[in-house]
Amino acid sequence: MPGVAVATLIAEWTGLATGLWFARGAIVKAWTQARGFAQLFAREQIDRLVRLNGDILIRSVLLQGSFTTFIFLGAGQGM
């Protein structure tokens, strides 16, 4: 199914372009300041983001586990 691959490729690149378009203000602001892209990749800001995303990842995994458990227990009951 080459059409699916092409559609996926188009969707991924469109998503990247849209994300860059929405972030253009922050990118331009960081670029025009003296530090350039160093501000975008500041170590303390990335560390804070990783900690936040780690908490969200743990919450999401536990939530998915509870949904999966509920589905398996419900399926075991039968109709």
BELUR-V775114 format. One record per backbone hydrogen bond with DSSP energy under -1.0 kcal/mol. NH is the residue of the N-H (numbers start at 1). CO is the residue of the C=O. Records with the same first field share a line. If there is no record, write none. Layout:
# BELUR-V775114
NH: CO + CO
This chain:
# BELUR-V775114
5: 1
6: 2
7: 3
8: 4
9: 5
10: 6
11: 7
12: 8
13: 9
14: 10
15: 11
16: 12
17: 13
18: 14
19: 15
20: 16
21: 17
22: 18
23: 19
27: 23
28: 24
29: 25
30: 26
31: 27
32: 28
33: 29
36: 33
38: 35
39: 36
41: 37
42: 39
46: 42
47: 43
48: 44
49: 45
50: 46
51: 47
52: 48
53: 49
54: 50
55: 51
56: 52
57: 53
58: 54
59: 55
60: 56
61: 57
62: 58
63: 59
64: 60
65: 61
66: 62
67: 63
68: 64
69: 65
70: 66
71: 67
72: 68
73: 69
74: 70
75: 71
76: 72
